[in-house]
Amino acid sequence: MQRRIIELKGHILDSHILPRVLDAIVEQGGDFSIEHISIGKTNTDPSYARLAVAAADEGVWEQVWEAIQPLGAVLLTEKEAELKPAPQDGVFPDNFYTTTNLETRVRLAGGWVPVEGMEMDCGIRVDPPAGRAVCVPIHQVRRGDLIVVGNEGVQVTPLERPRQREVFSFMGSAVSSERPKGLVIAGIAREMRAVRRRGGKILVVLGPAVIHTGAGQYLERLIRAGFVQTLFAGNAVATHDIESALYGTSLGVSLASGEAVPEGHSHHLRAINAIRGAGGIRPAVASGLLTKGVMYTAVQTGVDYVLAGSIRDDGPLPDVISDTLAAQEAMRALLPGTELALMLGTMLHSIAVGNLLPARVRLVCVDINPAVVTKLVDRGSFQAVGVVSDVEWFLRQLAFELLDKKEHLAKGV
């Protein structure tokens, strides 16, 4: 029989952490007894629980520990994290610790050390003399790097339910088309204002539907008003945005009339060709070739962007990064300081970006398909909001809340 003592600290009751830990212990074949519990009496008081966890053998204990550690359980033995060298470039040692996107610490000889740059599905590289631990994707590890193996000596801090009522705690991660969307968008607008007041960055991940539906104009307004600091998209978004700027169409359909135009099917290729001839999007803006659109506005206002390529791209545009690992690194470089991400009408790109983000970043996921929204918001219950909606309506309403509502109210409209 294996027996370990664990502890939980924080808002473990109202964030449902304690019951989730108890359920996980039983589900994995273990047993528990609560040795001590102290419940906070106010919103700012943390709670504490100490549990004795029993398992039939070491194998069952490992299953139990793997289930409860991401929920914030800490072993009172406080053993140091075990480190092993990477056997070769791009290969972790056996039994390496696999990261979550939650705040994580590792125990070294000098005590607990925070892991820098947390994201999911990576390893932890440690520099003992410097007392540093860094989250590292597998392709970046080099032979001889010291990597954390096993689960002991690692502490994960789970997300806690926000202490004050706001859109993320009010709506949670529930996904439904039958939701008071106006109230949700008003709450998202309040959160965006708060992020910008404290100097945080807002990231927008967008799919081509934003351009096809004519919603680019609202995104441009948000960019000019300072509510967007970073854009992540693919070749199609930039291509059709530039097509609309040069020809007034998106996928050959007029954005003014909604009708297909003669030879419109070639417009996106002509747009790509024009930008390639100019040497890229920024040179096209500088030369006066590109004078409007989302990409033009991003360049003019200094918004950072990464365009990541795929095997289905036409062209692509010169700005598109076709090497996926290079695109990942370019995105990682722009993520520090990001506090909120709007993911608009793109499942695969949003999932990819979500895997790079730490759990503390708030997510707003918008798509007309409820299954897409569910998949995106499932990565966190307290920091994600799902909106089942056409992206054009969403961006139009968001722009109204952020930029027009006060003026309309003042006029009595």
FITI-22300 format. One line per 10 residues: number of its first residue (from 1); their letters; for each residue x, z, y of N, C-alpha, C. Coordinates in steps of 0.2 Angstrom, whole numbers, plus 2048, in hexadecimal, padded with zeros to 3 digits. Layout:
BEGIN
NUM> a> X/Z/Y/X/Z/Y/X/Z/Y; ...;
This chain:
BEGIN
1> mqrriielkg> 804/800/7FA/800/800/800/804/800/806; 803/7FB/80B/807/7FB/811/802/7FE/816; 806/802/81B/802/806/820/806/805/826; 803/803/82C/806/802/832/802/806/838; 805/808/83D/801/80A/843/802/805/848; 7FC/804/84B/7FC/7FF/851/7F8/802/857; 7F9/7FF/85C/7F6/802/862/7F3/7FC/866; 7EE/7FD/86A/7EB/7F8/86F/7EA/7FC/875; 7EC/7F8/87B/7EB/7FB/881/7E7/7F5/886; 7E4/7F8/88B/7E1/7F3/890/7D9/7F4/890;
11> hildshilpr> 7D6/7EF/892/7CE/7EF/892/7CC/7EC/88B; 7CD/7F0/886/7CC/7EE/87F/7C5/7EE/87D; 7C1/7F2/880/7BA/7F2/87E/7B6/7ED/882; 7B6/7EC/888/7B1/7E8/88C/7B4/7E0/88B; 7BA/7E0/889/7BD/7D9/887/7BC/7D8/880; 7B9/7DC/87C/7B8/7DB/875/7BE/7DB/871; 7C4/7DD/873/7CA/7DD/86F/7CA/7E2/869; 7C8/7E8/86A/7C8/7ED/865/7C3/7EA/85F; 7BD/7E9/860/7B9/7E6/85B/7BC/7E0/857; 7BF/7DC/85B/7C2/7D6/858/7C8/7D8/854;
21> vldaiveqgg> 7CC/7DD/856/7D1/7DF/851/7CF/7E2/84B; 7CA/7E6/84C/7C7/7EA/846/7C4/7E4/841; 7C0/7DF/843/7BE/7DA/83F/7C3/7D6/83C; 7C9/7D5/83F/7CE/7D1/83D/7D2/7D5/837; 7D2/7DB/838/7D6/7DF/833/7D2/7DF/82C; 7CB/7E0/82D/7C7/7E0/827/7C7/7D9/823; 7C6/7D4/828/7C5/7CD/825/7CC/7CA/821; 7D1/7CD/823/7D8/7CB/820/7D9/7D0/81A; 7D5/7D4/818/7D6/7D8/812/7D9/7DF/813; 7D9/7E1/81A/7DC/7E8/81B/7D7/7ED/81D;
31> dfsiehisig> 7D9/7F3/81E/7D5/7F8/820/7D8/7FC/826; 7D4/800/829/7D7/804/82F/7D3/80A/830; 7D7/80F/834/7D4/815/836/7D6/816/83D; 7D1/818/842/7D3/819/849/7D6/820/84A; 7DC/820/84B/7DF/827/84C/7DE/82A/853; 7DD/826/858/7DC/828/85F/7D9/823/863; 7D4/824/867/7D2/820/86C/7D0/823/872; 7D2/820/878/7D0/822/87F/7CD/81D/883; 7C7/81E/885/7C3/819/889/7C4/819/890; 7C6/814/894/7C6/814/89B/7BF/815/89E;
41> ktntdpsyar> 7BE/819/8A3/7B8/81A/8A6/7B6/816/8AC; 7BB/812/8AF/7B9/80E/8B4/7BC/807/8B3; 7BA/802/8B8/7BD/7FB/8B7/7C4/7FB/8B7; 7C8/7FF/8BA/7CF/7FF/8BA/7D2/803/8B5; 7CF/808/8B1/7D2/80C/8AC/7D3/808/8A6; 7D9/808/8A3/7DA/805/89C/7D7/809/897; 7D6/806/891/7D4/80A/88B/7DA/80A/886; 7DA/80E/881/7E0/80E/87C/7DD/810/876; 7E0/80D/870/7DE/80E/86A/7E4/80E/865; 7E5/813/861/7EA/813/85C/7E7/813/855;
51> lavaaadegv> 7E9/80E/851/7E6/80D/84A/7EB/80D/845; 7E9/810/83F/7ED/80F/839/7EA/80A/835; 7EE/805/834/7EC/7FF/830/7EF/7FF/829; 7EB/7FE/824/7EE/7FE/81D/7EC/7F7/81A; 7F1/7F5/816/7F0/7EF/812/7F3/7F0/80B; 7F0/7EC/806/7F2/7ED/7FF/7F9/7EC/7FE; 7FC/7E7/801/803/7E5/800/806/7E1/806; 80C/7DF/806/80F/7DD/80C/80C/7D6/80E; 80A/7D2/809/807/7CC/80A/800/7CC/80E; 7FC/7D1/80C/7F6/7D3/810/7F7/7D5/817;
61> weqvweaiqp> 7FD/7DA/817/7FE/7DC/81E/800/7D6/823; 804/7D2/820/806/7CC/824/800/7C8/827; 7FB/7C7/822/7F5/7C4/825/7F1/7C8/82A; 7F1/7CE/829/7EE/7D2/82E/7F1/7D2/835; 7F8/7D3/834/7FC/7D3/83A/7FC/7CC/83E; 7FC/7C7/83B/7FB/7C0/83E/7F4/7BF/841; 7EF/7C3/83F/7E9/7C2/842/7E8/7C7/848; 7EB/7CD/848/7EA/7D2/84D/7EF/7D1/853; 7F5/7CF/851/7FA/7CF/856/7F8/7CB/85D; 7F5/7C5/85C/7F3/7C1/862/7ED/7C4/866;
71> lgavllteke> 7EA/7C9/863/7E5/7CD/866/7E8/7D3/86A; 7EF/7D4/86A/7F2/7D9/86E/7F4/7DF/86A; 7F4/7DF/864/7F6/7E5/860/7FE/7E5/860; 800/7EC/861/807/7ED/861/809/7F2/85C; 80E/7F1/858/811/7F5/853/814/7FB/856; 813/801/854/816/807/857/81D/808/855; 81F/804/850/826/805/84E/82B/801/853; 828/7FC/856/82C/7F9/85C/833/7F7/859; 833/7F3/854/839/7F0/851/83B/7EA/856; 841/7E9/856/843/7E3/85A/842/7DD/857;
81> aelkpapqdg> 840/7D8/85B/83F/7D1/858/845/7CF/854; 843/7CC/84E/848/7C9/84A/84A/7C2/84D; 851/7C0/84D/853/7BA/850/857/7B6/84B; 856/7B0/84A/85A/7AC/846/85C/7A5/849; 862/7A3/848/864/79C/84B/860/796/849; 85F/792/84D/85C/78B/84B/861/787/847; 85F/785/841/864/782/83D/867/77B/83F; 863/777/843/865/771/846/860/76F/84C; 863/76A/850/85F/768/856/858/766/854; 853/769/858/84C/767/856/849/76A/850;
91> vfpdnfyttt> 84C/770/84E/849/773/848/849/77B/849; 844/77E/848/843/785/848/846/788/842; 848/78E/842/84A/792/83B/843/793/837; 843/794/831/83D/796/82D/83A/79C/830; 833/79C/82F/82F/7A2/831/830/7A3/838; 831/79E/83D/832/79F/844/82B/7A2/846; 82B/7A6/84C/825/7A8/84F/822/7A2/853; 81B/7A1/852/818/79C/855/814/79F/85B; 815/79C/861/812/79F/867/80B/79D/868; 807/7A2/86B/801/7A0/86E/802/79F/876;
101> nletrvrlag> 7FC/79E/879/7FD/79C/880/7FC/7A3/884; 7FC/7A9/881/7FB/7AF/884/802/7B2/886; 801/7B6/88B/807/7BA/88E/80A/7BE/888; 811/7BD/887/814/7C0/881/81B/7C3/883; 81D/7C8/87F/823/7CC/880/826/7CC/87A; 82D/7CD/87A/831/7CE/874/835/7D4/875; 836/7D8/86F/83A/7DE/870/842/7DC/86E; 846/7DD/873/84D/7DC/872/851/7E3/872; 857/7E3/872/85B/7EA/872/85A/7ED/878; 858/7EA/87E/857/7ED/884/850/7EF/886;
111> gwvpvegmem> 84B/7EE/881/844/7EF/882/840/7E9/882; 83A/7E9/884/836/7E3/884/837/7DE/88A; 837/7D8/888/839/7D3/88D/834/7CD/88D; 831/7CC/893/82C/7C6/893/82F/7C0/891; 82A/7BC/88D/82C/7B5/88C/82A/7B0/891; 82F/7AC/894/82E/7A8/899/82B/7A1/897; 826/79E/89B/824/798/89A/81F/797/894; 81A/79C/893/816/79C/88D/812/796/88D; 812/793/887/80D/78E/885/80C/78F/87D; 807/78C/87A/805/78D/873/809/788/86F;
121> dcgirvdppa> 80A/78A/869/80D/785/864/815/784/865; 818/789/867/81F/788/868/823/78E/865; 829/78F/866/82D/795/864/830/798/869; 833/79E/868/836/7A2/86D/83E/7A2/86C; 842/7A0/871/849/7A0/871/84B/7A6/875; 850/7A9/872/852/7B0/876/85A/7AF/877; 85C/7B1/87D/863/7B2/87F/864/7BA/880; 866/7BD/87B/867/7C4/87B/86C/7C7/880; 872/7C4/882/876/7C6/887/872/7C6/88E; 86E/7C1/88F/86B/7C0/896/864/7C4/895;
131> gravcvpihq> 862/7C7/890/85C/7CA/88F/856/7C6/891; 856/7BF/88F/851/7BA/890/84E/7B8/88A; 847/7B6/88B/843/7B3/885/83F/7AD/888; 840/7A7/885/83C/7A1/888/838/79E/883; 832/79C/885/82E/798/880/831/791/880; 832/78E/87A/836/788/879/832/783/874; 830/77D/876/82D/778/871/833/776/86C; 830/774/866/835/773/861/83A/76E/862; 838/768/866/83D/763/867/843/765/86C; 842/76B/86F/847/76D/874/84C/772/871;
141> vrrgdlivvg> 84B/775/86B/84F/779/868/856/776/866; 85B/77A/867/862/777/865/865/77B/85F; 869/778/85B/86C/77C/856/870/782/858; 86F/788/855/872/78E/857/86E/792/85C; 868/78F/85F/864/793/863/861/799/85F; 861/79F/862/85E/7A4/85F/856/7A4/860; 852/7A4/85A/84B/7A3/85A/848/7A9/857; 842/7AC/85A/83F/7B1/857/83B/7AF/851; 83C/7B3/84B/839/7B2/845/835/7B8/843; 82F/7B7/83F/82B/7BC/83E/827/7BE/843;
151> negvqvtple> 823/7C3/842/81E/7C6/847/820/7CC/84A; 824/7D0/848/826/7D6/84A/82A/7D6/850; 82A/7DB/855/82E/7DA/85B/82B/7D6/860; 824/7D3/85F/821/7CF/863/81B/7D2/866; 819/7D2/86C/813/7D5/86F/80F/7D0/873; 809/7CF/871/805/7CA/875/800/7CE/879; 7FF/7CC/87F/7F9/7CF/883/7F3/7CA/883; 7EE/7CC/880/7E8/7C8/880/7E5/7C8/887; 7E1/7C2/888/7DD/7C2/88E/7D7/7C7/88E; 7D6/7CA/894/7D1/7CF/895/7CB/7CC/899;
161> rprqrevfsf> 7C5/7CE/898/7C0/7CC/89C/7C1/7CD/8A3; 7C0/7C9/8A8/7C1/7CB/8AF/7BD/7D1/8B1; 7C0/7D5/8B6/7BC/7DB/8B7/7B7/7DA/8BC; 7B7/7D5/8C0/7B2/7D3/8C5/7AE/7CD/8C3; 7A7/7CD/8C5/7A3/7C8/8C3/7A5/7C2/8C7; 7A6/7BC/8C3/7A8/7B6/8C6/7A6/7B1/8C1; 7A7/7AA/8C3/7A4/7A5/8BF/7A7/7A5/8B8; 7AD/7A7/8B7/7B0/7A6/8B0/7AD/7AC/8AC; 7AC/7B2/8AE/7A9/7B7/8AA/7A2/7B6/8A9; 79F/7B3/8AF/797/7B2/8AF/795/7AD/8A9;
171> mgsavsserp> 799/7A7/8AA/797/7A2/8A5/79B/7A2/89E; 7A1/7A5/89E/7A4/7A6/898/7A6/79F/896; 7A7/79E/88F/7A8/797/88C/7A2/794/889; 79C/797/88A/796/793/888/796/78C/88A; 794/788/886/793/781/888/78C/77E/887; 789/77C/88C/782/77A/88B/780/775/891; 77C/770/890/77A/76C/895/774/76F/899; 772/775/896/76C/778/89A/76F/77F/89D; 773/77E/8A2/776/783/8A6/775/782/8AD; 775/787/8B1/774/786/8B8/77B/784/8BB;
181> kglviagiar> 77B/77D/8BB/782/77A/8BD/783/77B/8C4; 77E/77B/8C9/780/77C/8D0/783/783/8D1; 781/788/8CD/784/78F/8CE/78B/78F/8CB; 78C/78B/8C6/793/78B/8C3/797/787/8C8; 795/782/8CB/79A/77E/8CF/79B/782/8D6; 796/786/8D8/797/78A/8DE/79D/78F/8DC; 79C/792/8D6/7A1/797/8D4/7A8/794/8D3; 7A8/78E/8D0/7AF/78A/8D0/7B2/789/8D7; 7AE/787/8DB/7B0/786/8E2/7B3/78D/8E5; 7B0/792/8E4/7B2/799/8E7/7B9/79A/8E3;
191> emravrrrgg> 7BA/799/8DD/7C0/79A/8DA/7C6/796/8DC; 7C4/78F/8DE/7C9/78B/8E0/7CB/78D/8E7; 7C7/78F/8EB/7C9/792/8F2/7CD/798/8F1; 7CB/79C/8ED/7D0/7A2/8EC/7D7/7A1/8E9; 7D7/79C/8E5/7DE/79A/8E2/7E2/797/8E8; 7DF/793/8EC/7E3/790/8F2/7E5/795/8F7; 7E0/79A/8F8/7E2/79F/8FD/7E8/7A3/8FB; 7E9/7A4/8F4/7EF/7A8/8F2/7F4/7A4/8F0; 7F4/79D/8F2/7FA/799/8F1/7FA/796/8EA; 7F5/797/8E6/7F6/794/8DF/7F4/78D/8DF;
201> kilvvlgpav> 7F6/789/8DA/7F5/782/8D9/7EF/780/8D5; 7EC/77B/8D6/7E7/778/8D3/7E9/772/8CF; 7E8/771/8C9/7EA/76B/8C5/7E3/767/8C3; 7E3/761/8C4/7DE/75D/8C2/7E0/758/8BC; 7DD/758/8B7/7DE/754/8B1/7D8/74F/8B1; 7D9/749/8B2/7D4/744/8B2/7D4/73E/8AE; 7CE/73C/8AB/7CE/736/8A7/7CB/730/8AC; 7CB/72A/8A9/7C9/724/8AD/7C1/724/8AF; 7BD/729/8AB/7B6/729/8AD/7B6/72B/8B5; 7BA/72F/8B7/7BA/731/8BE/7BA/72B/8C3;
211> ihtgagqyle> 7BE/726/8C1/7BE/720/8C5/7B8/71B/8C3; 7B7/71A/8BD/7B1/716/8BB/7AB/718/8BE; 7AA/71E/8BF/7A3/721/8C2/7A3/721/8C9; 7A8/71F/8CD/7A9/71F/8D4/7AA/726/8D7; 7AC/72B/8D2/7AE/732/8D5/7B4/733/8D8; 7B8/72D/8D8/7BF/72E/8DB/7BF/730/8E2; 7B9/72E/8E6/7B9/72F/8ED/7B8/737/8EE; 7B5/73A/8EA/7B4/742/8EA/7BB/745/8E9; 7BE/743/8E4/7C5/746/8E2/7CA/744/8E8; 7C9/73F/8EB/7CE/73D/8F1/7CC/742/8F6;
221> rliragfvqt> 7C6/744/8F8/7C5/749/8FD/7C7/750/8FB; 7C7/752/8F5/7CA/758/8F3/7D1/758/8F3; 7D4/753/8F2/7DC/752/8F3/7DE/753/8FA; 7DA/74F/8FE/7DC/750/905/7DB/757/908; 7D6/75A/905/7D4/761/908/7D9/766/905; 7DD/765/901/7E2/769/8FE/7E0/76D/8F8; 7DB/76B/8F5/7D8/76E/8EF/7DB/76B/8E8; 7E0/767/8E9/7E4/764/8E3/7EB/764/8E4; 7EF/767/8E0/7F6/767/8E1/7FA/762/8DC; 7F6/761/8D6/7F9/75E/8D0/7F4/759/8CD;
231> lfagnavath> 7F6/753/8CB/7F2/74F/8C7/7F5/74D/8C1; 7F2/74D/8BB/7F4/74B/8B5/7EF/746/8B2; 7F1/740/8B0/7ED/73A/8AE/7F1/736/8AA; 7ED/730/8A8/7F1/72B/8A4/7F1/725/8A8; 7F3/71F/8A5/7F4/719/8A8/7ED/716/8AA; 7E8/717/8A6/7E2/714/8A8/7DF/717/8AE; 7E0/71E/8B0/7DD/720/8B6/7E0/71D/8BC; 7E7/71D/8BC/7EA/71A/8C2/7E9/713/8C2; 7E9/70F/8BC/7E7/708/8BD/7E1/706/8C0; 7DB/70A/8BD/7D5/708/8C0/7D4/70B/8C7;
241> diesalygts> 7D7/710/8C9/7D7/712/8D0/7DA/70D/8D4; 7DF/70A/8D2/7E3/705/8D6/7DF/6FF/8D6; 7DC/6FD/8D0/7D7/6F7/8D0/7D2/6F8/8D5; 7CF/6FE/8D5/7C9/6FF/8DA/7CB/6FE/8E1; 7D2/700/8E2/7D4/700/8E9/7D6/6F9/8EB; 7D8/6F5/8E6/7DA/6EE/8E8/7D4/6E9/8E7; 7D0/6EA/8E2/7CA/6E5/8E1/7C3/6E8/8E1; 7C3/6EE/8E2/7BC/6F1/8E3/7B8/6F2/8DC; 7BC/6F1/8D7/7B9/6F2/8D0/7BD/6F7/8CC; 7B9/6F9/8C7/7BD/6FD/8C1/7BA/6FB/8BB;
251> lgvslasgea> 7BF/6F9/8B7/7BE/6F5/8B0/7BA/6EF/8B2; 7BB/6EC/8B8/7B7/6E5/8BA/7B0/6E6/8BC; 7AE/6EC/8BD/7A7/6EE/8BF/7A8/6F0/8C7; 7A4/6ED/8CB/7A4/6EF/8D2/7A2/6F6/8D3; 7A6/6FA/8D7/7A4/701/8D8/79E/701/8DD; 79D/6FC/8E1/798/6FC/8E6/791/6FA/8E3; 791/6F5/8DF/78B/6F2/8DC/789/6F4/8D5; 78F/6F6/8D1/78E/6F8/8CA/78D/6F1/8C6; 78F/6EC/8C9/78E/6E5/8C5/795/6E3/8C3; 796/6E0/8BD/79C/6DC/8BB/79D/6D6/8C0;
261> vpeghshhlr> 7A3/6D6/8C2/7A5/6D0/8C6/7A9/6CB/8C3; 7A9/6C4/8C5/7AC/6BF/8C2/7B4/6C1/8C1; 7B6/6BF/8BB/7BD/6C1/8BA/7BF/6C8/8BB; 7BA/6CC/8BB/7BC/6D3/8BC/7C0/6D6/8B6; 7BF/6D4/8B0/7C3/6D6/8AA/7CB/6D6/8AB; 7CD/6D2/8B0/7D4/6D1/8B1/7D7/6D5/8B7; 7D2/6D9/8BA/7D4/6DC/8C0/7D9/6E2/8BF; 7D8/6E6/8B9/7DD/6EB/8B8/7E4/6E9/8B6; 7E4/6E3/8B3/7EB/6E0/8B2/7EE/6DE/8B8; 7EA/6DB/8BD/7ED/6D8/8C3/7EF/6DE/8C7;
271> ainairgagg> 7EB/6E4/8C7/7ED/6EA/8CA/7F4/6ED/8C8; 7F5/6ED/8C1/7FB/6EF/8BE/801/6EA/8C0; 7FF/6E4/8C0/805/6DF/8C2/807/6E0/8C9; 802/6E1/8CE/804/6E2/8D5/808/6E8/8D6; 806/6EE/8D2/80A/6F4/8D3/811/6F3/8D0; 811/6F0/8CA/818/6EF/8C7/81C/6EA/8CC; 819/6E6/8CF/81D/6E1/8D4/81F/6E5/8DA; 81C/6EB/8DC/81E/6EF/8E2/823/6F4/8E0; 824/6F5/8D9/829/6FA/8D7/826/701/8D5; 81F/702/8D6/81C/708/8D4/817/70A/8D9;
281> irpavasgll> 813/70F/8D8/80E/711/8DC/810/713/8E3; 815/717/8E3/818/71A/8EA/81A/714/8EE; 81E/70F/8EB/820/70A/8EF/81A/705/8F2; 815/705/8EE/80F/701/8F0/80C/704/8F5; 80C/70B/8F6/809/70F/8FB/80D/70D/901; 814/70E/901/818/70D/906/818/706/909; 817/701/905/817/6FA/908/810/6F8/90B; 80B/6FD/90A/805/6FB/90C/800/6F7/907; 803/6F6/901/7FF/6F2/8FC/7F9/6F6/8FA; 7FA/6FD/8F9/7F5/701/8F7/7F3/706/8FC;
291> tkgvmytavq> 7ED/706/8FE/7EB/709/905/7E5/70E/904; 7E3/70F/8FD/7DD/713/8FC/7DD/715/8F5; 7D9/71A/8F3/7D8/71C/8EC/7DB/723/8EB; 7DA/725/8E5/7DD/72C/8E3/7E4/72C/8E3; 7E7/727/8E0/7EF/727/8DF/7F2/726/8E6; 7EF/722/8EB/7F1/721/8F2/7F1/728/8F5; 7EB/72B/8F4/7EA/732/8F8/7EF/737/8F5; 7F0/737/8EE/7F5/73C/8EC/7FC/73B/8EF; 7FE/734/8EF/805/733/8F2/805/735/8F9; 800/733/8FD/7FF/735/904/7FF/73C/906;
301> tgvdyvlags> 7FC/740/901/7FC/748/903/801/74C/8FF; 806/748/8FB/80B/74C/8F8/809/74F/8F1; 803/74D/8EE/801/750/8E8/805/74E/8E2; 808/752/8DE/80C/750/8D9/808/74D/8D3; 80A/748/8CF/806/745/8CA/80B/743/8C4; 808/744/8BE/80B/741/8B8/806/73C/8B5; 808/736/8B4/804/732/8B0/808/731/8A9; 804/733/8A4/807/733/89D/804/72D/899; 808/729/896/806/723/892/804/724/88B; 801/71F/889/7FF/71F/882/7FF/718/87F;
311> irddgplpdv> 7FE/717/878/800/710/875/7FA/70B/877; 7F5/70D/87A/7EF/709/87C/7F0/706/883; 7F5/708/887/7F6/706/88E/7F8/6FF/88F; 7F4/6FC/894/7F6/6F5/896/7FC/6F7/89B; 801/6F2/89C/806/6F3/8A1/80C/6F6/89E; 80D/6FD/89F/809/701/8A3/80B/700/8AA; 808/704/8AF/80B/705/8B6/812/708/8B5; 816/706/8BA/81D/709/8BA/81D/711/8BA; 818/714/8BD/819/71B/8BE/817/71F/8B7; 814/71B/8B2/812/71E/8AC/818/720/8A8;
321> isdtlaaqea> 818/726/8A5/81D/729/8A1/81B/727/89A; 81E/722/896/81C/720/890/81F/724/88A; 824/728/88B/827/72C/887/823/733/887; 820/735/881/81B/73A/881/81F/741/883; 825/742/880/829/748/881/82B/749/888; 82D/743/88B/82F/743/892/829/744/897; 823/742/895/81D/743/898/81B/74B/898; 81C/74E/892/81B/755/891/820/759/896; 826/757/896/82B/75B/89A/829/75A/8A2; 827/754/8A4/825/753/8AB/81F/757/8AD;
331> mrallpgtel> 81A/758/8A8/814/75C/8A9/816/763/8A9; 81A/766/8A5/81D/76D/8A5/820/76E/8AB; 824/76A/8AE/827/76B/8B4/823/76D/8BA; 81D/76A/8BA/818/76B/8BF/813/770/8BE; 813/774/8B9/80E/779/8B7/80F/780/8BA; 815/782/8BC/816/788/8BF/812/789/8C5; 80F/78F/8C6/80A/790/8CC/803/78D/8CB; 802/78A/8C6/7FB/787/8C4/7F6/78D/8C2; 7F1/78E/8C6/7EC/793/8C4/7E5/791/8C2; 7E4/78B/8C3/7DD/788/8C1/7DE/780/8BF;
341> almlgtmlhs> 7DB/77E/8BA/7DB/777/8B8/7D4/774/8B7; 7D3/76F/8BB/7CD/76B/8BA/7CE/765/8B5; 7CB/765/8AF/7CC/760/8AA/7C5/75C/8AA; 7C6/756/8AC/7C0/752/8AE/7C0/74B/8AA; 7BB/74B/8A5/7BA/745/8A1/7BF/742/89D; 7C3/746/89A/7C9/744/896/7CA/749/890; 7C9/748/88A/7CA/74D/885/7D1/74D/883; 7D4/748/881/7DB/748/87E/7E0/74A/883; 7DF/748/889/7E4/74A/88E/7E3/751/890; 7DD/753/890/7DC/75A/892/7DE/75F/88D;
351> iavgnllpar> 7DD/75D/886/7E0/761/881/7E8/762/881; 7EB/75C/883/7F2/75C/883/7F4/761/889; 7F1/760/88E/7F3/764/894/7F2/76C/893; 7EC/76D/88F/7EA/774/88E/7EF/777/889; 7F2/773/885/7F7/776/880/7FD/778/884; 7FE/776/88A/804/777/88E/803/77D/893; 7FD/77F/894/7FB/784/899/7FB/78B/896; 7FE/790/89A/7FD/797/897/7F5/799/898; 7F3/79E/894/7EC/7A0/894/7EA/7A2/89A; 7EE/7A5/89F/7EB/7A8/8A5/7E9/7A2/8AA;
361> vrlvcvdinp> 7EA/79C/8A9/7E8/797/8AD/7E0/795/8AB; 7DC/796/8B1/7D5/794/8B0/7D4/78D/8AF; 7CF/78C/8AA/7CD/785/8A9/7C6/783/8AA; 7C5/77D/8AD/7BE/77B/8AE/7BE/774/8AB; 7BA/774/8A5/7BA/76E/8A1/7B3/76A/8A2; 7B3/764/8A4/7AD/760/8A6/7AD/75A/8A2; 7A8/759/89E/7A7/752/89B/79F/751/899; 79D/74B/898/796/74A/897/795/74C/88F; 79A/74C/88B/799/74D/884/79A/755/883; 795/759/881/796/760/87F/79B/761/87A;
371> avvtklvdrg> 79C/75D/875/7A2/75E/870/7A8/75F/873; 7AA/75A/878/7B0/75A/87C/7B1/761/880; 7AC/763/883/7AD/769/887/7AE/76F/883; 7AA/76F/87D/7AB/775/878/7B2/775/876; 7B5/76F/874/7BC/76F/871/7C1/771/877; 7C0/770/87D/7C4/772/882/7C4/779/884; 7BE/77C/884/7BD/783/887/7BE/788/881; 7BF/785/87B/7C0/78A/875/7C6/78D/875; 7CB/78B/87A/7D2/78E/87A/7D1/795/87D; 7CC/797/880/7CC/79D/884/7C5/79F/886;
381> sfqavgvvsd> 7C3/7A5/885/7BC/7A7/886/7BB/7AA/88D; 7C0/7AC/891/7BF/7AF/897/7C1/7AB/89D; 7C6/7A6/89B/7C9/7A2/8A1/7C7/79B/8A1; 7C2/799/89D/7C0/792/89D/7B8/792/89E; 7B6/78D/8A2/7AF/78B/8A3/7AE/784/8A1; 7A9/783/89D/7A7/77C/89B/7A1/77A/89F; 7A1/773/8A2/79C/770/8A5/79A/76A/8A2; 794/769/89F/792/763/89C/78E/75F/8A1; 792/75A/8A4/790/756/8A9/793/750/8AA; 790/74B/8AD/794/745/8B0/799/747/8B5;
391> vewflrqlaf> 79F/744/8B5/7A4/747/8B9/7A3/745/8C0; 79F/73F/8C1/79E/73D/8C8/799/742/8CC; 794/744/8C8/790/74A/8CB/793/750/8CC; 798/752/8C7/79B/758/8C8/7A0/758/8CE; 7A4/753/8CF/7A9/752/8D5/7A5/751/8DB; 79F/74E/8DB/79B/74D/8E1/799/754/8E3; 796/758/8DF/794/75F/8E0/799/764/8E2; 79F/763/8DF/7A5/767/8E0/7A7/766/8E8; 7A8/75F/8E9/7AA/75E/8F0/7A5/760/8F5; 79E/760/8F4/799/763/8F8/79A/76A/8F9;
401> elldkkehla> 79B/76E/8F4/79C/775/8F4/7A2/777/8F8; 7A8/773/8F7/7AE/775/8FA/7AF/773/902; 7AC/76D/903/7AD/769/909/7A7/768/90E; 7A1/768/90B/79B/766/90F/796/76C/910; 796/770/90C/790/775/90B/78F/779/912; 794/77C/915/794/77F/91B/791/77B/920; 793/775/921/791/771/926/789/76F/925; 787/76E/91F/780/76D/91E/77C/773/91F; 77E/779/91E/77B/77F/91F/77A/780/926; 780/77F/92A/780/780/931/77B/77B/935;
411> kgv> 779/775/932/775/771/934/76D/772/932; 76D/777/92D/766/778/92B/764/773/926; 769/76F/923/767/76A/91E/766/76E/917;
